[in-house]
């Protein structure tokens, strides 16, 4: 994980994205939402495999985050885009992008005041980086 200018958190998914990783990411999204943090980019470019059930779980958490006013943009290569779009990622307001720069551009309209503080942390054995 890393913070970009403007308070946007970028989370990189590394390795297999399965139900456990999706639950961990959903919990992180919930913590961000609860603290008022609303700018998040999830980067699937280094995911080795994105399980369909995990993708659906992630999309549902993303829709919940968006409904609460959060800004979520997704980055994925062609293989992961297929799985994520099949799970409904196109319903996410900021959509799926081919690179992090495009995702950050999609979030750029959100003000720093909206983006909140930087208190997020994922577990050390996580597929999220």
C-alpha positions, 0 to 999 in steps of 0.5 A: 500500500502507498499513499499518493498526493491528495490522500488517495490510498493505492493497494496492490493485489499480489498473487492469488486474489481469493475469498480470503484476500477479498474479505481482507480488502473488503474489511480495509474498505470498511475501515477507510469508509468508517474513518472518512477516507474515501479515495482508493485505487485497487491495482490488480495488475500483479494478481496471478489469479482473480477468482470469480467469487472473490471478484464478486465479493470485492465488487459488492464491497466497492458498491457499498463504499461508493454508496457511502460517498467513497471514490474507488477506482480499479486497475487491471490488465486484460485477464483480470478486467474480464473477471472483474467486469463479469463480476459487475465492476463496470457498475462501480462509478469510477470503473476499471482502468488499464493503469494507476495513472488513469485511475488516479486521474478518475479520482482527481476530482475528489477534494483533499477534505473528502479524502480523510486521514491515513490510518489504514493498515493491512496484515503482514501476510496479506496479498494486499500491498 
